[in-house]
Amino acid sequence: MNTIFSRRSIRSYTGEGPTPQELDLILKAAYAAPVGMGRYDSLHITVVRNRNYLDRLEAAAGAQLGKEDYHPLYGAPVLLIFSSVFPGIPTDNSSYSNCAILAQNAALAAVSLGLGTCHIWGAIRALCKEPGLLAELNLPENFLPCCAITLGRTQEKYEQRDVKNNRIETRMME
């Protein structure tokens, strides 16, 4: 529970990424996530370490929002992008849910290793509107990015925080 109660968004990085062993553990945590109907073949993870690509992704996100100085990846040296196949049925949210669960497992693993991590949504929305950047990911046919997390070393420390029970409105049906 310490990892869960300590997790928070980290938005400053030293520039150093996870070691190969740490990255393997983070990916293994993602692989351990529950996936709706066991459809593991409907998911894909892309590990992006290419600084040029990350900079171009940030520039595209900034251009779409009209913010030239926008840096939604916070200088992180690694971005894990979680992609899925979309069935085209508006009520089938399993593609997004599966990617979000993989991302959360990976983020919790990063926190447990003392690495910085932040869930990324806006830059991924921008990525989906940029055919050139999207093509560079070389995703399997019919896959689209859903979400991502940043990874890297940070000077910031994780500390267990008090999470209020009423933070999210909750109704009990009995």
Backbone as CSV, one residue per row, in Angstrom:
resi,resn,N_x,N_y,N_z,CA_x,CA_y,CA_z,C_x,C_y,C_z
1,MET,0.814,-1.194,0.000,0.000,0.000,0.000,0.864,1.266,0.000
2,ASN,2.098,1.170,0.502,2.968,2.330,0.520,3.193,2.865,-0.899
3,THR,3.402,1.967,-1.857,3.614,2.402,-3.240,2.379,3.115,-3.772
4,ILE,1.201,2.568,-3.513,-0.036,3.187,-3.995,-0.229,4.557,-3.356
5,PHE,-0.028,4.664,-2.049,-0.249,5.929,-1.355,0.885,6.928,-1.572
6,SER,2.000,6.497,-2.139,3.121,7.396,-2.432,3.117,7.874,-3.876
7,ARG,2.447,7.165,-4.757,2.458,7.503,-6.182,1.874,8.895,-6.410
8,ARG,2.573,9.673,-7.198,2.108,10.983,-7.633,2.797,11.290,-8.953
9,SER,2.320,12.291,-9.631,2.914,12.672,-10.911,4.236,13.384,-10.683
10,ILE,5.266,12.915,-11.377,6.592,13.536,-11.335,6.776,14.286,-12.648
11,ARG,7.145,15.560,-12.524,7.274,16.401,-13.708,8.658,17.039,-13.834
12,SER,9.656,16.408,-13.223,11.038,16.874,-13.402,11.960,15.661,-13.402
13,TYR,12.859,15.644,-14.370,13.727,14.492,-14.580,15.177,14.931,-14.727
14,THR,16.082,14.049,-14.351,17.513,14.350,-14.455,18.043,14.121,-15.866
15,GLY,17.287,13.428,-16.700,17.740,13.084,-18.047,18.193,11.638,-18.149
16,GLU,18.348,10.990,-17.006,18.783,9.593,-16.990,17.563,8.670,-16.921
17,GLY,17.551,7.681,-17.793,16.435,6.741,-17.836,16.626,5.554,-16.916
18,PRO,15.658,4.667,-16.905,15.791,3.449,-16.104,16.891,2.553,-16.669
19,THR,17.472,1.730,-15.813,18.434,0.736,-16.281,17.675,-0.314,-17.087
20,PRO,18.374,-1.121,-17.879,17.686,-2.203,-18.602,16.927,-3.136,-17.652
21,GLN,17.496,-3.420,-16.492,16.835,-4.305,-15.528,15.570,-3.646,-14.977
22,GLU,15.646,-2.344,-14.686,14.458,-1.636,-14.198,13.375,-1.597,-15.260
23,LEU,13.761,-1.319,-16.492,12.782,-1.287,-17.579,12.126,-2.659,-17.750
24,ASP,12.912,-3.717,-17.662,12.350,-5.070,-17.748,11.303,-5.309,-16.664
25,LEU,11.589,-4.878,-15.425,10.630,-5.044,-14.328,9.368,-4.228,-14.564
26,ILE,9.522,-3.019,-15.061,8.372,-2.151,-15.338,7.502,-2.768,-16.424
27,LEU,8.137,-3.277,-17.470,7.372,-3.931,-18.540,6.700,-5.202,-18.028
28,LYS,7.394,-5.951,-17.194,6.805,-7.166,-16.638,5.570,-6.835,-15.802
29,ALA,5.625,-5.733,-15.060,4.460,-5.293,-14.290,3.291,-4.986,-15.229
30,ALA,3.578,-4.338,-16.357,2.521,-4.070,-17.339,1.962,-5.377,-17.884
31,TYR,2.850,-6.329,-18.175,2.404,-7.620,-18.709,1.529,-8.374,-17.712
32,ALA,1.695,-8.088,-16.423,0.926,-8.786,-15.384,-0.463,-8.193,-15.196
33,ALA,-0.769,-7.099,-15.860,-2.062,-6.432,-15.684,-3.207,-7.303,-16.195
34,PRO,-4.374,-7.184,-15.571,-5.535,-7.886,-16.088,-5.981,-7.260,-17.403
35,VAL,-6.364,-8.088,-18.343,-6.792,-7.634,-19.668,-8.153,-8.258,-19.965
36,GLY,-9.100,-7.421,-20.343,-10.456,-7.884,-20.632,-10.482,-9.028,-21.630
37,MET,-11.135,-10.094,-21.242,-11.298,-11.290,-22.084,-9.959,-11.904,-22.492
38,GLY,-8.888,-11.555,-21.783,-7.568,-12.122,-22.090,-7.073,-11.762,-23.478
39,ARG,-7.498,-10.622,-24.011,-7.143,-10.222,-25.382,-5.785,-9.495,-25.412
40,TYR,-4.751,-10.203,-25.002,-3.406,-9.624,-24.986,-2.937,-9.230,-26.383
41,ASP,-3.452,-9.907,-27.394,-3.052,-9.603,-28.766,-3.653,-8.289,-29.263
42,SER,-4.545,-7.673,-28.468,-5.139,-6.393,-28.850,-4.366,-5.213,-28.255
43,LEU,-3.223,-5.506,-27.630,-2.438,-4.472,-26.955,-1.008,-4.423,-27.485
44,HIS,-0.420,-3.258,-27.381,0.959,-3.066,-27.841,1.613,-1.989,-26.982
45,ILE,2.862,-2.197,-26.630,3.623,-1.200,-25.870,4.813,-0.762,-26.722
46,THR,5.000,0.535,-26.832,6.152,1.091,-27.537,7.016,1.829,-26.518
47,VAL,8.285,1.478,-26.462,9.241,2.148,-25.586,9.993,3.163,-26.439
48,VAL,9.790,4.451,-26.143,10.421,5.512,-26.926,11.523,6.155,-26.092
49,ARG,12.756,6.068,-26.601,13.906,6.714,-25.968,14.536,7.751,-26.889
50,ASN,14.036,7.856,-28.089,14.588,8.741,-29.103,14.232,10.193,-28.767
51,ARG,15.222,10.977,-28.336,14.993,12.359,-27.894,14.395,13.201,-29.002
52,ASN,14.868,13.000,-30.233,14.342,13.764,-31.355,12.843,13.511,-31.522
53,TYR,12.442,12.266,-31.427,11.023,11.928,-31.548,10.218,12.563,-30.412
54,LEU,10.721,12.453,-29.189,10.019,13.026,-28.037,9.875,14.537,-28.180
55,ASP,10.910,15.200,-28.668,10.848,16.647,-28.879,9.820,17.008,-29.952
56,ARG,9.781,16.226,-31.033,8.800,16.494,-32.094,7.369,16.231,-31.612
57,LEU,7.193,15.223,-30.772,5.873,14.947,-30.200,5.433,16.130,-29.329
58,GLU,6.337,16.627,-28.489,6.004,17.784,-27.657,5.661,19.005,-28.522
59,ALA,6.417,19.228,-29.586,6.160,20.361,-30.473,4.785,20.230,-31.128
60,ALA,4.432,19.025,-31.537,3.117,18.795,-32.153,2.001,19.055,-31.150
61,ALA,2.184,18.593,-29.921,1.172,18.822,-28.886,1.039,20.319,-28.607
62,GLY,2.161,21.019,-28.530,2.130,22.452,-28.298,1.458,23.202,-29.438
63,ALA,1.765,22.821,-30.674,1.166,23.476,-31.845,-0.344,23.280,-31.859
64,GLN,-0.797,22.084,-31.523,-2.239,21.827,-31.525,-2.972,22.626,-30.455
65,LEU,-2.283,22.932,-29.363,-2.895,23.715,-28.282,-2.579,25.202,-28.379
66,GLY,-1.758,25.586,-29.357,-1.369,26.978,-29.497,-0.415,27.431,-28.401
67,LYS,0.382,26.489,-27.861,1.338,26.792,-26.794,2.729,26.340,-27.247
68,GLU,3.525,27.270,-27.750,4.842,26.909,-28.273,5.794,26.395,-27.204
69,ASP,5.671,26.867,-25.987,6.563,26.453,-24.904,6.012,25.279,-24.103
70,TYR,5.115,24.533,-24.677,4.460,23.423,-23.987,5.398,22.210,-23.959
71,HIS,5.595,21.625,-22.787,6.469,20.466,-22.634,5.749,19.386,-21.823
72,PRO,4.778,18.711,-22.436,3.961,17.745,-21.703,4.692,16.464,-21.300
73,LEU,5.913,16.287,-21.763,6.686,15.096,-21.370,7.723,15.444,-20.313
74,TYR,7.807,16.708,-19.958,8.605,17.186,-18.819,10.090,16.819,-18.883
75,GLY,10.612,16.586,-20.086,12.023,16.247,-20.217,12.361,14.810,-19.852
76,ALA,11.341,13.971,-19.710,11.581,12.558,-19.381,12.361,11.886,-20.510
77,PRO,13.312,11.034,-20.166,14.113,10.366,-21.195,13.425,9.171,-21.847
78,VAL,12.340,8.676,-21.243,11.642,7.500,-21.778,10.135,7.740,-21.722
79,LEU,9.459,7.324,-22.776,8.004,7.361,-22.828,7.518,5.977,-23.211
80,LEU,6.645,5.408,-22.387,5.995,4.140,-22.731,4.623,4.475,-23.292
81,ILE,4.370,4.077,-24.522,3.091,4.335,-25.172,2.307,3.026,-25.223
82,PHE,1.068,3.077,-24.751,0.195,1.904,-24.701,-0.869,2.052,-25.785
83,SER,-0.898,1.098,-26.702,-1.801,1.156,-27.847,-2.714,-0.058,-27.862
84,SER,-3.837,0.101,-28.576,-4.804,-0.981,-28.662,-5.538,-0.931,-29.995
85,VAL,-6.225,-2.011,-30.274,-7.137,-2.090,-31.410,-8.490,-1.612,-30.908
86,PHE,-9.175,-0.799,-31.694,-10.486,-0.294,-31.295,-11.578,-0.989,-32.089
87,PRO,-12.565,-1.578,-31.389,-13.600,-2.330,-32.084,-14.605,-1.458,-32.824
88,GLY,-14.616,-0.156,-32.590,-15.550,0.722,-33.282,-16.933,0.751,-32.659
89,ILE,-17.089,0.133,-31.508,-18.369,0.136,-30.808,-18.250,1.142,-29.667
90,PRO,-19.051,2.232,-29.700,-18.891,3.288,-28.690,-19.003,2.805,-27.241
91,THR,-19.771,1.772,-26.993,-19.940,1.305,-25.616,-18.831,0.353,-25.182
92,ASP,-17.954,-0.047,-26.080,-16.856,-0.949,-25.723,-15.641,-0.125,-25.321
93,ASN,-15.492,0.087,-24.019,-14.378,0.883,-23.524,-13.183,0.030,-23.123
94,SER,-13.209,-1.249,-23.464,-12.146,-2.147,-23.007,-10.774,-1.764,-23.555
95,SER,-10.703,-1.194,-24.744,-9.401,-0.808,-25.302,-8.730,0.232,-24.426
96,TYR,-9.475,1.272,-24.061,-8.920,2.300,-23.183,-8.646,1.744,-21.793
97,SER,-9.578,0.965,-21.276,-9.413,0.403,-19.929,-8.182,-0.483,-19.853
98,ASN,-8.014,-1.360,-20.824,-6.856,-2.253,-20.812,-5.550,-1.473,-20.840
99,CYS,-5.467,-0.460,-21.708,-4.240,0.341,-21.784,-3.995,1.084,-20.480
100,ALA,-5.050,1.637,-19.885,-4.895,2.380,-18.634,-4.425,1.465,-17.503
101,ILE,-4.909,0.231,-17.484,-4.493,-0.706,-16.438,-3.027,-1.089,-16.624
102,LEU,-2.609,-1.331,-17.865,-1.196,-1.607,-18.122,-0.341,-0.429,-17.677
103,ALA,-0.774,0.787,-18.032,-0.017,1.986,-17.678,0.083,2.147,-16.161
104,GLN,-1.015,1.897,-15.454,-0.980,2.043,-14.000,-0.064,0.999,-13.359
105,ASN,-0.117,-0.242,-13.830,0.800,-1.257,-13.296,2.250,-0.842,-13.520
106,ALA,2.552,-0.355,-14.718,3.918,0.073,-15.033,4.314,1.260,-14.160
107,ALA,3.397,2.207,-13.967,3.689,3.376,-13.139,3.949,2.978,-11.694
108,LEU,3.150,2.067,-11.165,3.368,1.622,-9.784,4.711,0.906,-9.644
109,ALA,5.088,0.143,-10.656,6.406,-0.510,-10.625,7.509,0.546,-10.614
110,ALA,7.353,1.593,-11.429,8.355,2.664,-11.469,8.471,3.346,-10.107
111,VAL,7.349,3.622,-9.483,7.356,4.254,-8.155,8.075,3.355,-7.159
112,SER,7.790,2.050,-7.215,8.429,1.124,-6.274,9.942,1.080,-6.460
113,LEU,10.409,1.429,-7.664,11.848,1.477,-7.954,12.448,2.863,-7.702
114,GLY,11.614,3.806,-7.301,12.091,5.167,-7.044,12.266,6.002,-8.290
115,LEU,11.702,5.552,-9.416,11.799,6.300,-10.672,10.622,7.257,-10.807
116,GLY,10.858,8.366,-11.469,9.787,9.303,-11.739,8.896,8.788,-12.844
117,THR,7.608,9.107,-12.740,6.640,8.704,-13.753,5.442,9.634,-13.712
118,CYS,4.815,9.818,-14.856,3.626,10.657,-14.955,2.743,10.076,-16.060
119,HIS,1.446,9.979,-15.797,0.507,9.536,-16.835,0.355,10.652,-17.857
120,ILE,0.389,10.288,-19.137,0.350,11.261,-20.230,-0.864,10.977,-21.113
121,TRP,-1.703,11.994,-21.282,-2.909,11.843,-22.112,-2.921,12.846,-23.264
122,GLY,-2.715,14.129,-22.973,-2.820,15.169,-24.001,-1.854,14.993,-25.153
123,ALA,-0.606,14.658,-24.849,0.381,14.458,-25.918,0.012,13.260,-26.780
124,ILE,-0.642,12.284,-26.189,-1.058,11.109,-26.967,-2.247,11.463,-27.853
125,ARG,-3.136,12.304,-27.356,-4.238,12.797,-28.197,-3.652,13.540,-29.394
126,ALA,-2.629,14.367,-29.147,-1.967,15.095,-30.230,-1.287,14.136,-31.200
127,LEU,-0.643,13.105,-30.671,0.035,12.114,-31.505,-0.936,11.469,-32.490
128,CYS,-2.132,11.174,-32.030,-3.122,10.509,-32.896,-3.592,11.399,-34.039
129,LYS,-3.318,12.701,-33.940,-3.688,13.640,-35.004,-2.511,13.967,-35.915
130,GLU,-1.386,13.304,-35.707,-0.166,13.563,-36.486,0.231,12.293,-37.245
131,PRO,-0.253,12.112,-38.475,0.010,10.873,-39.218,1.491,10.523,-39.346
132,GLY,2.349,11.513,-39.531,3.783,11.245,-39.680,4.387,10.675,-38.408
133,LEU,4.113,11.307,-37.275,4.627,10.812,-35.994,4.034,9.452,-35.655
134,LEU,2.764,9.310,-35.946,2.087,8.031,-35.678,2.718,6.910,-36.500
135,ALA,3.000,7.170,-37.766,3.598,6.158,-38.640,4.977,5.727,-38.145
136,GLU,5.726,6.659,-37.551,7.064,6.330,-37.056,7.034,5.301,-35.928
137,LEU,5.904,5.179,-35.242,5.803,4.181,-34.172,5.767,2.762,-34.729
138,ASN,5.439,2.634,-36.012,5.401,1.324,-36.665,4.502,0.338,-35.894
139,LEU,3.322,0.820,-35.523,2.375,-0.021,-34.790,1.783,-1.087,-35.696
140,PRO,1.353,-2.189,-35.101,0.643,-3.186,-35.909,-0.613,-2.555,-36.526
141,GLU,-1.094,-3.137,-37.601,-2.260,-2.619,-38.311,-3.466,-2.477,-37.383
142,ASN,-4.159,-1.362,-37.513,-5.386,-1.042,-36.767,-5.150,-0.686,-35.298
143,PHE,-3.911,-0.483,-34.882,-3.628,-0.088,-33.505,-3.505,1.430,-33.427
144,LEU,-3.972,1.988,-32.308,-3.817,3.416,-32.033,-3.380,3.605,-30.588
145,PRO,-2.546,4.606,-30.329,-2.140,4.902,-28.950,-3.330,5.370,-28.116
146,CYS,-3.370,4.912,-26.872,-4.429,5.320,-25.928,-3.885,6.238,-24.847
147,CYS,-2.728,5.894,-24.310,-2.159,6.643,-23.182,-0.680,6.320,-23.095
148,ALA,-0.013,6.981,-22.160,1.428,6.764,-22.009,1.834,7.127,-20.587
149,ILE,3.054,6.741,-20.233,3.674,7.217,-18.999,5.109,7.620,-19.314
150,THR,5.560,8.649,-18.619,6.961,9.034,-18.692,7.736,8.196,-17.685
151,LEU,9.027,8.034,-17.932,9.914,7.315,-17.012,11.268,8.002,-16.969
152,GLY,11.849,8.031,-15.787,13.205,8.543,-15.667,13.595,8.807,-14.232
153,ARG,14.870,9.040,-14.050,15.380,9.395,-12.731,14.930,10.819,-12.398
154,THR,14.738,11.041,-11.120,14.287,12.338,-10.653,14.960,12.667,-9.327
155,GLN,15.031,13.932,-9.017,15.523,14.371,-7.710,14.392,14.343,-6.676
156,GLU,13.154,14.287,-7.169,12.001,14.298,-6.274,11.892,12.968,-5.528
157,LYS,11.305,13.038,-4.358,11.137,11.837,-3.523,9.652,11.516,-3.377
158,TYR,9.368,10.249,-3.324,7.999,9.812,-3.054,7.819,9.688,-1.547
159,GLU,6.734,10.260,-1.059,6.394,10.130,0.347,4.942,9.708,0.443
160,GLN,4.665,8.849,1.401,3.294,8.397,1.575,2.422,9.601,1.930
161,ARG,1.274,9.697,1.286,0.374,10.822,1.520,-0.942,10.339,2.105
162,ASP,-1.624,11.251,2.746,-2.924,10.944,3.313,-3.964,11.088,2.207
163,VAL,-4.622,10.013,1.862,-5.651,10.042,0.829,-7.001,10.090,1.528
164,LYS,-7.743,11.152,1.284,-9.039,11.350,1.934,-10.076,10.355,1.397
165,ASN,-10.863,9.797,2.302,-11.892,8.835,1.917,-12.979,9.455,1.054
166,ASN,-13.223,10.753,1.176,-14.298,11.391,0.415,-13.786,12.113,-0.835
167,ARG,-12.611,11.780,-1.278,-11.995,12.439,-2.433,-12.844,12.265,-3.696
168,ILE,-13.471,11.113,-3.816,-14.337,10.812,-4.957,-15.693,10.420,-4.394
169,GLU,-16.721,11.072,-4.911,-18.063,10.749,-4.419,-18.338,9.269,-4.654
170,THR,-18.793,8.619,-3.608,-19.035,7.178,-3.639,-20.409,6.900,-3.058
171,ARG,-21.206,6.117,-3.750,-22.518,5.733,-3.262,-22.554,4.228,-3.095
172,MET,-23.049,3.780,-1.985,-23.175,2.336,-1.710,-24.588,1.893,-2.077
173,MET,-24.690,0.874,-2.893,-25.986,0.279,-3.225,-26.068,-1.060,-2.502
174,GLU,-27.023,-1.168,-1.637,-27.149,-2.416,-0.869,-28.503,-3.027,-1.088
